[in-house]
């Protein structure tokens, strides 16, 4: 038990550190190669920040525990909305009137609907994966075209991890450390999580939906809490929507290329709908520009805690 917990903690630590190093190395490599900063922000940073979740899902498929891969994505998307928005809202008001996220939100809903449809047509294999990756390619192409059309307006945007003074040796070390650390951390996390699932008779799907999902969402949660403490909780909303789109289309899309992902009946009955319901909860805040206040944050957090309790109770029953 202690060894499994150590593996999980070590895996999460490696994923966070290696993911950060990979993003920094890839961003500065791209800028050194002359790729426009706005393209780097939309592609390299987006893929890089999703790398830990992607590696966990791929490792789960290769390890013969695909339920963890699906649970990781579905659980992360639910946690992103109810926890990553809920907890910062308790600390500071999350304003929604400073950015128009209606289009991104509708894309997230569309990605959720497509993912749910494919789950009911499962098990998810390479044909389903290609559909998800194709949808991601269309979205990225559209975003890049829009970014290029409004290049002047986005010229002053800061790119995460950019350092104009970073030399080639340091870039190489960062990328190499990231590429080694990510699969190693993912392997540790999946091995520890699946061992706990077997030891306590908990299904791998539930482990993925809870322990693994919350674990891989911790960096986003930490970033959002830090932003809230600085009075910038509004940055969390855009990050959550973008992360959820990538989780559904990119992570499951890539994982589906490595093996088949059978969808548990329990996920079809409950978890997919909780994920979709969580996404629909924030519709008024997006379209009517309502602010996320403390009471809403408490409500979201209580809903998430209730969902986890129901999940664990049902699994034990």
N, C-alpha and C positions, 0 to 999 in steps of 0.2 A: 504493500500500500504506500509506504513512505517513498519507496523507489519510484513508483508510478507518479506520485505527486512531484517528485524531484524532476522526472522526465518532462512532465507537463510544464513546470516552472521554467526549466532550462530551455525547452522548446519555444515557449512564448518569448523569453528573453532574447534568444537567438533570432527569432523571426522579426522582432522589433528592431534590433540593432542591425541585422543584415539587410532588412528592408530599407532602413534609412540610408545605409551606406550605398546600396545599389541605386537608390533614387539620386543621391548626390553625384555618384560616379557617372551614371547614365545621362543625367541632365548636363553636366559639364562636358562630357564627351560630345554630346549632340551640339552644344553651343560652339565647341572648338571646331566641329566639322562644318559649321556654318549654317546649321538648321535654324530657321527663325525661332525666336524665343516663344512666340505665341503658339507655334506648332508643337514645340517641346512641352509647353504647359498642358496642351490638350491631349497629348499622346504619351510621351515618355513619363511624365509625372503621374498621369492617371493610371497607366499600366504598372508603374513602379510601386505606387502606394497600395495597389491591390495584389502585389506579388506574394505577400505572406499568406493571404487567404487562398490564393491560387495554388501555391505549393502544398498547403495543407490538404486541399481537395484532391489534387493529383496524387499526393502520397497516400491518401485514404483509398483511392481507387486502386492504386498499384499494390496496396497492402491487403486488398481483399475486403475492405470495410467501406463500401461506397455510401452506406447510410450516413456515415460521418460527413462525407463530402456534401451531400444534399442538406443534411441538418445544419452544417456550418453556414451555408448560404442563406437558407430560409430563416434560421435563427438569427444570423447577423443582420439581415434586413429588418426583422422585427425589433431587435435590440437597438439598431441604429435610430429608429423613430421613437420608440418608447423610452429608451434609456439615454441615448446620446443627445436627444432633444429634451427629454424630461428632466434629467438632473441639472443641466445648465440653466434651464428655465426656473428652477427653484432658486438658483443663485442670482440670476440677473435676467431681466426682460429680454426676450429674443424678438427683435423688431423685424417685420417682414415688408415694411413700406419703402425700404431703401434699395431693393432689387426685385426685378420682375422674374420670377421663377416658374411662371405658369406653363411655358412650353416644356421646360425640363421636367416639371412635375407630371405633365401629361405623357411624356416619353417614359417616365418611370412607371406610370400606371399601365401603359401599353406593354412595356417589357414584362411587368408582373403578370398581365393577362396571357401573354404569349408563353411565358414559362409555365404557368398553371395548366394551360392547354396541352403543352408538350408532356407535362407530368402525367396527365390523364391518358396520353397516348404512349406512355412509357412501356418498358424501361427506356431511359434516355441513353441513346447510343450515338454513333458518329453522324447519322442523318439529322437527328435533333440538334446535335452540337453545331453542325454547319448552318442550320437555320438561325440559331442564336448568334453565332459569330457573324453571319451575313447581316443580321439586324444591327449588330454593333458597328460593322463597317459602314453601313448606310448612315448611322447617326454621327459617327466620327467624320465622315466625308462632308456631311452637311455643316457640322460645327466648324470644321476647318475652312470651308468656303465662306461662312459667315464671319469668321475671325479675320480672314484675309480682306474681306470687303470692308471691315471696320477696323483696319489695322491702326489707323491714326488714334482711334479712341482707346486702344488697348496697348499703346506703345509704352506706357509707364507701369504696366503690371509687373509685379515682382514674381519671379519664378522660384518655387520652393527648391532649395538646395543649390541655387546658382552661386558660383564663386569665380569671378573673372580671373582671379589670381591663382587658381588651382593648377598645378603642373601635371604633366603627363604621368609621372611615376605615381603620384597620389591618386589620380583618376583610375589608373590601372589597379592599384591596391584596393580601392573602394569597390570597384566592379567585381574583382576576383573574390574579395571577402563576402560580398553580397551573394554571388553565385554559389559559393560553397556553404555559407551559413544558412541560406533559405531552405534548401532541401534537407539539411541536417536538422534544423529546428523543426521543420514540418514532420520529419520522421520521428523525432522525440515526442512531439505533441500527440501525434496519432497513436504511437505505440503505447504511451502512458494512458491516454483516454480510452483506448479499446481494452486495455488490461483492466481498468477500473470497471468498465461496462460488464466485462465477463465475470469479474470477481463478485460484483454486487447484483448481478442479474438484471442490470439496467440495459435497455436496448441501445444499440449503437446510434440509432436515429435520435434518441433523446439526449444522449451524450453530446452528439453533434449540435443539437438544437440549444443546448444549455451551456455546458462547460466550454466546449470548443468555440461556439459562436460568441459567447461573451468574451472569452479570452482573445480571440482575433479582433474583437471590436474595441478592446481596451485602448489601443493607440488613439482611435477616433474620439473615444470618451475623454481621455486625458487631454487631448487637444481642445476639445469643446469646453471642458471645465476650466482650463487655463484661460481660454478666450473669454469665458463668462466672468472670471475673476478680474480680468482687465477691462470689463465693460464692452467686450466685442463678441457677445454670444451669438450675434446675427450670422457670423461666419459658419456656424454649425449647420444651418439649414441647407445651404447650397452644397456643402460637403456631404451631407447625408444623402441627398437626392442623387448626386453624382456617384457616390459609393454604391448605392443600391442598384443603379442601372448597371454598373460594371460587374457587381456580384452576380446578377442574374444572367447577363449576356456573355461576359468574358470568362468568369471563373467556371461556371458550369459548361460553357462552350468548350473551353480547353480541356476540362476534366473528362468530358464526354468523348474526347478523341482518344483517351487512354484506356477506356473500358466502359462496359455497360453499367448504368446506375439504376437499379430497380427502385421504384418509388414505393415506400411502405404505405399500407392502407391507412394507417393512423395519420400519416402526413396528408393524404388526400382528403381525409375526413375533417381534420382540425387545423393543422399547422399552416397549410397554404392559405387558408381562409383568414387565419389570425394575421398572417403577413399582409394580405390584401386589405383586411379591415384596418390595420394600423396605418397603411398608406392612405386609405380614404379618410381617416381621422384628421389628417392635416389639410384636407381640401379647403375648408373655410379660411384657414390661415393663409393659404396661397392666393385664393381668388378674392377674398374680401380684405386682405391685408391685416387680419387680426394679429395682435402680438401674443406671443407665448408668455403668459405670466405665471407667477408662483403656483397658483391653484391648479393651472393646467399641467404644470410640471409634476406636481404631486399626483394628480390624476393619472398621468401617463405612467409614472413609476409604479403606482399601485396596480394598474392594469397589467403591467409586465410581471410584477411579483405574483399576482393571481394566476396568470397564465402558466408560470413556472410551476406553481403549486399544483395546478390541475394536471399539468403534463407529468410530473413525477408521481402523483397519486394514481392517475390512469395507467401509467406504465407498471407500477407495482401491483395494481389490481388485475 
